[in-house]
Amino acid sequence: MVRVERGTHRSPFAEVRFMNLIRPNNPSRNGHFTLLFAYMMAEFAIIPIFEDSMILGVLSDLVYLLLIFYVVYSIRRNWLFGVNVLLFIMTITSDLVLMFNPESQLAMVILNFITCAFVISVIVSIVPFLLQNDSITLDGVLGGLCAYILIGGAFNTLYINVELLQPGSFNFGVHGEHPNLVQLYDLLFYYSFISLLTIGFGDILPMSHTAQALTVLEGVIGLFYVVFFISLLVGMHISARLSRGGQAGP
């Protein structure tokens, strides 16, 4: 007699449904990175609109942070997602505090440190995820560009804090000697990306040792990331061609 224990049989269809529930979606297939990249490009274009309004700038940052978290949620895989969640909540809370206290330098400094930590955790989440892909997709390429732009955003927050904590760390030259908080954000946002791209027009100069060290570090990271990312794309392309050639056979 064959004994069948009740409750031990599991339907393969039920198991597939269960795995679909716990397995995160693949942004390289669903276009999440494309959406984030599109918003980043739109924010570059609309920054001048927020030039004189701290509140509008904070609202734009909130939308930006929500979109970043949406992408991070879609690629969640390990304990790092818990760190992402904690830093995201702290960043949103600090952003709201700043919105109601737009002239508070202390709120700005705290927000910048927390935001920098959150952005770094996001970069550390995105890059390993992209490395797991075995084929080149448009969304994957845009994901790499998103990580590159986030590097500039992280350094932007650090530059602002350096200037707030050590006034005179930057010489703003033709832009004026004493910019307010909103102008400071805009000018150092611009400075961060021309440093990341190693353009360096010279209209803003780092004067303190801290500002100079961060500028050099950002330039080195920017160059390394571009070389690393291009070599990764080339390697994936060659691997894909060899794989297709092997499948085709002689």
C-alpha positions as CSV (number, residue, x, y, z in Angstrom):
1,M,0.0,0.0,0.0
2,V,1.3,3.4,-0.9
3,R,0.8,6.0,1.8
4,V,0.1,9.5,0.7
5,E,0.6,12.2,3.3
6,R,-1.9,15.0,3.2
7,G,-0.6,18.5,2.8
8,T,2.7,17.5,1.3
9,H,1.8,18.0,-2.3
10,R,2.5,21.4,-3.8
11,S,1.2,22.6,-7.1
12,P,3.9,23.8,-9.5
13,F,1.6,26.6,-10.5
14,A,1.2,27.8,-6.9
15,E,5.0,27.7,-6.5
16,V,5.4,29.8,-9.7
17,R,2.9,32.3,-8.4
18,F,4.7,32.5,-5.1
19,M,8.1,33.1,-6.7
20,N,6.6,35.9,-8.8
21,L,5.4,37.5,-5.6
22,I,8.8,37.5,-3.9
23,R,11.0,38.1,-6.9
24,P,11.5,41.8,-7.7
25,N,10.8,43.1,-11.2
26,N,13.7,43.6,-13.6
27,P,14.0,47.3,-14.3
28,S,16.1,46.5,-17.4
29,R,12.9,45.0,-18.9
30,N,10.3,47.3,-17.4
31,G,11.9,50.6,-18.2
32,H,12.3,51.9,-14.6
33,F,15.8,53.3,-15.3
34,T,14.5,55.0,-18.5
35,L,11.8,56.8,-16.4
36,L,14.4,57.9,-13.8
37,F,16.8,59.1,-16.5
38,A,14.0,61.0,-18.3
39,Y,13.2,62.8,-15.0
40,M,16.8,63.6,-14.4
41,M,17.1,65.2,-17.8
42,A,13.9,67.1,-17.2
43,E,15.2,68.4,-13.9
44,F,18.3,69.7,-15.5
45,A,16.0,71.7,-17.8
46,I,13.7,73.1,-15.2
47,I,16.3,74.0,-12.5
48,P,16.3,77.6,-13.6
49,I,12.6,77.8,-12.9
50,F,13.3,77.1,-9.2
51,E,16.2,79.5,-9.0
52,D,14.4,81.9,-6.7
53,S,12.2,79.5,-4.7
54,M,13.4,77.1,-2.0
55,I,10.0,75.6,-1.6
56,L,9.6,74.7,-5.3
57,G,13.1,73.3,-5.3
58,V,12.3,71.1,-2.2
59,L,9.1,69.8,-3.9
60,S,11.1,68.9,-7.0
61,D,13.6,67.1,-4.8
62,L,10.8,65.2,-3.1
63,V,9.5,63.9,-6.5
64,Y,13.1,63.0,-7.5
65,L,13.6,61.1,-4.2
66,L,10.3,59.2,-4.6
67,L,11.3,58.2,-8.2
68,I,14.7,57.1,-7.0
69,F,13.2,55.0,-4.3
70,Y,10.8,53.4,-6.8
71,V,13.7,52.2,-8.8
72,V,15.6,51.0,-5.7
73,Y,12.5,49.1,-4.6
74,S,12.3,47.4,-8.0
75,I,15.8,46.0,-7.7
76,R,15.7,45.1,-4.0
77,R,17.7,42.0,-3.4
78,N,19.5,41.9,0.0
79,W,20.0,43.7,3.3
80,L,21.1,46.9,1.6
81,F,17.4,47.6,0.7
82,G,16.7,48.0,4.5
83,V,19.5,50.6,4.6
84,N,17.9,52.3,1.5
85,V,14.5,52.4,3.2
86,L,15.9,53.9,6.5
87,L,17.9,56.6,4.7
88,F,15.0,57.4,2.4
89,I,12.6,58.0,5.3
90,M,15.3,60.2,7.0
91,T,15.8,62.1,3.8
92,I,12.1,62.7,3.2
93,T,11.7,63.9,6.8
94,S,14.6,66.3,6.6
95,D,13.4,67.6,3.3
96,L,10.0,68.4,4.8
97,V,11.6,70.1,7.8
98,L,13.6,72.3,5.3
99,M,10.5,73.1,3.4
100,F,9.0,74.7,6.5
101,N,12.3,76.3,7.5
102,P,13.8,77.3,4.1
103,E,16.4,79.7,5.7
104,S,17.7,77.2,8.3
105,Q,21.3,76.4,7.5
106,L,21.3,73.7,10.2
107,A,18.4,71.9,8.5
108,M,20.2,72.2,5.1
109,V,23.4,70.7,6.5
110,I,21.6,67.8,8.1
111,L,19.5,67.2,5.0
112,N,22.6,67.2,2.8
113,F,24.5,64.6,4.9
114,I,21.5,62.3,5.0
115,T,20.8,62.8,1.3
116,C,24.4,62.0,0.4
117,A,24.3,58.8,2.4
118,F,21.0,57.8,0.7
119,V,22.4,58.6,-2.8
120,I,25.5,56.5,-2.1
121,S,23.4,53.6,-0.9
122,V,21.4,53.8,-4.1
123,I,24.5,53.9,-6.3
124,V,25.8,50.8,-4.4
125,S,22.5,49.1,-5.1
126,I,22.3,50.0,-8.9
127,V,25.8,49.2,-10.0
128,P,25.9,45.5,-8.8
129,F,22.5,45.0,-10.3
130,L,23.7,46.2,-13.7
131,L,26.8,44.0,-13.4
132,Q,24.5,40.9,-13.2
133,N,23.0,41.6,-16.6
134,D,24.4,39.4,-19.4
135,S,23.1,41.5,-22.3
136,I,23.0,45.1,-23.3
137,T,19.7,46.9,-23.2
138,L,18.8,50.5,-23.5
139,D,17.4,50.6,-20.0
140,G,20.5,49.0,-18.6
141,V,22.7,51.7,-20.3
142,L,20.4,54.4,-19.0
143,G,20.7,52.8,-15.5
144,G,24.5,53.2,-15.7
145,L,24.0,56.9,-16.7
146,C,21.6,57.3,-13.8
147,A,24.3,56.1,-11.4
148,Y,26.8,58.5,-13.0
149,I,24.4,61.4,-12.5
150,L,23.8,60.4,-8.9
151,I,27.5,60.6,-8.2
152,G,27.3,64.3,-9.2
153,G,24.3,64.8,-6.9
154,A,26.1,63.2,-4.0
155,F,29.1,65.6,-4.4
156,N,26.8,68.5,-4.8
157,T,25.5,68.0,-1.2
158,L,29.0,67.7,0.1
159,Y,30.1,70.9,-1.6
160,I,27.1,72.8,-0.1
161,N,28.0,71.6,3.4
162,V,31.6,72.5,3.0
163,E,30.7,76.1,2.1
164,L,28.1,76.3,4.9
165,L,30.4,74.9,7.5
166,Q,33.5,76.7,6.2
167,P,32.4,79.9,4.5
168,G,34.8,81.0,1.8
169,S,35.7,77.5,0.7
170,F,34.6,78.5,-2.8
171,N,35.3,81.6,-4.8
172,F,32.2,82.3,-6.9
173,G,33.9,85.0,-8.9
174,V,31.5,86.6,-11.4
175,H,28.5,84.9,-9.6
176,G,28.9,87.2,-6.6
177,E,30.7,86.8,-3.2
178,H,27.8,85.9,-0.9
179,P,25.1,83.8,-2.6
180,N,22.0,82.9,-0.6
181,L,21.0,79.2,0.1
182,V,19.0,78.9,-3.1
183,Q,21.8,80.4,-5.3
184,L,24.4,78.4,-3.4
185,Y,22.6,75.1,-4.3
186,D,22.3,76.1,-7.9
187,L,25.9,77.2,-8.3
188,L,27.4,74.2,-6.5
189,F,25.1,71.9,-8.5
190,Y,26.6,73.3,-11.6
191,Y,30.1,73.2,-10.2
192,S,29.7,69.5,-9.2
193,F,28.8,68.4,-12.7
194,I,31.5,70.4,-14.5
195,S,33.9,68.8,-12.1
196,L,32.5,65.3,-12.6
197,L,32.8,65.8,-16.4
198,T,36.3,67.3,-15.9
199,I,35.3,70.4,-17.8
200,G,36.4,73.0,-15.3
201,F,35.5,76.5,-16.8
202,G,37.2,78.2,-13.9
203,D,34.3,80.6,-13.0
204,I,34.0,78.8,-9.5
205,L,37.2,77.9,-7.7
206,P,37.7,75.7,-4.7
207,M,39.7,77.6,-2.1
208,S,39.8,75.4,1.1
209,H,41.7,72.2,1.3
210,T,38.5,70.3,1.9
211,A,36.9,71.8,-1.3
212,Q,40.0,71.1,-3.3
213,A,40.3,67.5,-2.1
214,L,36.6,66.8,-2.9
215,T,37.0,68.3,-6.3
216,V,39.9,66.1,-7.1
217,L,38.1,63.0,-5.8
218,E,35.1,63.7,-7.9
219,G,37.2,64.1,-11.0
220,V,39.0,60.8,-10.4
221,I,35.7,59.0,-9.7
222,G,34.1,60.5,-12.8
223,L,36.9,59.4,-15.1
224,F,37.1,55.9,-13.5
225,Y,33.4,55.4,-13.8
226,V,33.3,56.3,-17.5
227,V,36.2,54.0,-18.3
228,F,34.7,51.2,-16.2
229,F,31.2,51.6,-17.7
230,I,32.5,51.7,-21.3
231,S,34.6,48.6,-20.7
232,L,31.6,46.8,-19.2
233,L,29.5,47.6,-22.2
234,V,32.2,46.4,-24.6
235,G,32.7,43.2,-22.6
236,M,29.0,42.5,-22.6
237,H,28.8,43.1,-26.3
238,I,31.7,40.8,-27.1
239,S,30.2,38.1,-24.7
240,A,26.8,38.3,-26.4
241,R,28.4,38.0,-29.9
242,L,30.5,35.0,-28.9
243,S,27.4,33.4,-27.3
244,R,25.4,33.9,-30.5
245,G,28.3,32.5,-32.5
246,G,28.5,29.4,-30.3
247,Q,24.8,28.7,-30.6
248,A,24.8,29.1,-34.4
249,G,27.5,26.4,-34.6
250,P,29.9,25.8,-37.5
